[in-house]
Amino acid sequence: MTSHSFSHTSVTVLDHIVDLEREALLHNFLIERHPPEIMRQPHWHSQVEINFLKDCQVTYRRAGEHMSLKAGQMGIFWAMIPHQVVDIQGVGNILAISVPLHDFLQWLLPNDFKYAILQGALLFVPEPVPTDVPIFERWFHECQRGDLALISLVCEEIRSRVKRMALTGWSSHSPQVSRKRYKKHKPALETQHVEKGLRFIAHNYADRITVQDIANYVGIHPNYLMNLFRKVIGMSVMQYVTRHRLSQAQVQLMDTNLTILTIAMNTGFGSQSRFYEAFREHFGGMSPGAFRKQFHPSA
């Protein structure tokens, strides 16, 4: 998983984590490589994950279902759906790329592909592609060099690889719907409205925003916006705003020495008490301070 999978190894082995943008706290666009680990409990974050398995197989539990990626296989899913690594076969590495959802949705991908991601499916290439092994390795090593021009090129290549997958064939693990239904469904305008709302949230989550603010930006009635969010991504507008804020807060707790109050204000909670309440509610009673001690003990 990515650094936001909160595996202790992937968080602390910082030389295995490469920022793909200088504004990491805002965009969280990351690439990493490490051995997969069994996860004690499910977790979630707001990015889209692109996972590639080298010399091993991983089984995830998502939405109560078990789904596997085998060695040499690439998979993509929205990590807002709670997920957990529950089984590992073989000894190898997972190469993982974390892409902000609002950036992913601007990649000009086929609508059924994007809709499947938003519906919570794990999409994967039906059979391993031999050329993917050296390509993912090269991306990782080139990003380690810290050359921004080269990193920009890698980002373009990642986007092209995902687009090739979307156009040439993919399968899905989904407890909800099949690919046949994705193709029958024609939610182009609906998905566009949700995408626009997600972009507004991504750029304004640190401020006090309401459903009305988001609906005004999208250009639709607030009630219609709320219905679309529930239909397309399975949660209310403000539930998504809260989860997005918490995801950003987790990054700051792990990667900075900012005070918890500062992080609460940076991520739009308005007060430390509201931040604590939301954090405990969404993370099994764990406080922000306890989370930081576990994943950033030097803070």
N, C-alpha and C positions, 0 to 999 in steps of 0.2 A: 504494500500500500504506500501511499505518499507519506510525507512527513506529518500530514494531518491525520494519518491513521493512528497516531499516538502510540505506536509501537516504540518502546523505550529505546531499542537499538537504532531505529531509523531517525529518531529525534536527536539522540546524543552523538551519533557518528556524523558530525557536521561536514566532514570532508566528502561525504557521499551525497550531500545535498547541494544543488547548484541553483542559484537564483537566475531566472531567465529575464528578470527585469529589476532595475534598481529600486523601484517602488514596491518591494516585495510585500510590505505590510498592507498595501492597498490592493494589490492584484494577485498575490499568492500563486504566481505562475512558476511552477517548480518541476525539476526533473531529478530523480534519484535512483540509486541502485543498491539493493541490499538483499540478504536472504529473507524469505518470507517467514513470519512468525505466527503461531497460534495466538489469537486474540482472546483475552479473558472475557470481554463483553463487547456488544455491538457499539459502534460509534458512527458519527456522521459529520460531514462538513459541507460547505456550499459549492465546492468545485466539481467539475467533471473529471473523472479519473480515466486515464488511458493506461492500462496495465499490459505488460508483455512478460511472459514466463520463459525463462531460459533454464533448461535442464531440470525442470520441476513442474509439478502440477499442484494447483491450489483450488480448494473448495471453499466457497463463500456461503454464508447464510444471509439471505436478504429477504425481507418481508415474509419470514417463516419458511422460505424455500431454500434448498441446497442447490448450488449451481457451480460448475467447475470450469476452469480454463486449464488446458493442458500445455505441455512444453511446446514452445514455438508459436503459441496462439496469442493474438492480440484481442483484448476486450475493452469495452468502453461503457461506463455507467455514470449516472449522476449520484454523487456521494451524499446528497441530502437524504437519501433513503438509508436508514440504519443498516449497516453491514458488518460482517465479522468473518475473519478467516478461521475456519474450524478444522481444516485438515490440509496436510501438505504431504505430497509424495515426491520422493527424489531429493537430491541436494543441488540447489542452484540459486539463481537470483531472480528477483522481480525487478524489472525496470518500469518505473511508474512516472507518469507525467500528470501534473495537476493543472487544469485549465479553468480559469474563472468562467462561470456559466454564461455571463453576458458576452464574453469574448467568443466562446464556443458557438453561441447562437448566431454570431455574425459571420460564420465561416461559409455561408452560401451552400449549405448542405441540403440534400433533398428533404422535403417537409416530413415525409413519413419517418425518416431517420431521426430527425430532431424530436418529433412527437413521441417516438418510442423512448428516447432518452428521458424526456420530461415525464413520461408515464411510469418511469422507474425500471425499465427493462435493462438487463445486462446484454449488450450487443457484442458479437464476436465474429471473427472470420471463421467460416465453416471448417477450413483445414489450414494448418500452419503454412506460412509462406516462407520458404528457405531464405530469401533475401532479407527478411525482417531482422534476423539475428544480427548481422553486421551493421545494418542501418541503425537499430536502436543503440547498439554499443557505440557507434560513431557519434550519434547525437549526444550521448552522455559524456564522452571524452572531449568532444569539441566544446561543450558548454563549460567544462571544467577550466578551459583556458581563459575564460573571462573576457574574450574578445566580443564586444557588443555587436559588431557587424556580422561575425560568424554566428553568434547566438540568434540574431535576427533571421539569418538564413535557415538555421535549424528550425526555428518556429514556423517558417513558411513550409519547410519540408514536412513537419508534423501535420500541419493543416492539410497538405496535399495527400499525405498517406491516409488520413482519416476520410478525406473526400473520395479517394480511390476505393476504400472499403465500402463507403456508402453507395457508390455507383456500380461496383463490380460484384457485390454479393455479401450478405451478412445474415446471420441467424440471431435469434434472441432467446434468452432465458427470461421469462416473465410469468409471474403467477397471475397476472391480470388479463392480458390480451395477447393474441398471436400476431405475427407479422401480417397475416392476411387481413386482420382487422385494421392494422395501421394503414394499410394501403387503401382499404375501403373508406376509411375515415378521411374526410377532406377538411381539415381544420385550418387551412392556410390563414384566413383572416383572424380566426380566434387565436392561433398560435402567434401571429404577428402582434396582436394586442398584448398578449402575455409577455412576449419578448420585450416589447417596448416598456412595459411596466417593470420588468426585471432590470432593464438597463437603468431606469430612473432610480430604482432602489439601490443598485450597485454604486451609483454616483452620489447618492444623497442620504445613505443610511445613517451617517453621522449626525444628521440634522433631525429636528422634529418633523416627521412626515406623517401624513394621514392618508387614508384611502382616497379621500377627496383630492388631495394633492396629486396622487399617482394617477387617478382617473382623469384629472384635468390635463395632465401631460399626455396621456394616451389618447384622450379625445373621446371618451365614452362615459356613460353613466356609472357612478360608483357601484350600484347594485349589479350591473352587468359585469363590471370588472371582478367583483367578488365571486360571481358565478363562474366566470372563466377560470380564475385561479383554482377554484375547487375542482373544476372539470379537467383542466389540463395538467396541473401539478399536484392535485390531491390535498391541498391545504389552503387556508384562508390567506388573504393578502397580508394581514398583520402577523400571522403565524410565520409566514415566510420572512417578513422583515425581521422579526425577532431571531429566527434561526440564522439569518445572514449576519446580523450583528454579533451573535454569539460566536459564529465561525471566525469573524474578524478578531474578536476579543481573544479567542484561543490562540491565534497566531501571535498576538502581541504578548500574551502571557508566556508563551514559549520562547519567543525570539527577542524580547526586550526586557529591560529592567524598569520600565515605567511603573508607577504606582498603580494599584488597582483602581483608585479613584480616577486617575488620568485615563486609564483604559476604558472605564465606564463612560466617561464623558466623550472620549474619542470615537466610541462606537454607538453613540446615539441613545444611551439609556437614560441620560439626564441626571442620574443620581447613583451613588454607590449601592444604596439599599435596593433599588429596582434591578440593578445589575446582579446583585447577589440572589435576589428572588428568582429571576429568570434562569440564572446559571444552575442553581440547585434544582429547579424544576425540570430542566432538560438533561441534567447529567447525574441523575440518580442520587441527589442530595449532596454531591461534592461541591465544595466552595471554590471560588476562583483561586484562593490562596493555596488550598490543598492541591488543586490541579497544577499550579505553578511549581510547587515543591516536587511533584511527581515527574513533571516533564521538563522543568528548567531549574534544577536544584541549585545552580550557582547564582540565581537571581537574589 
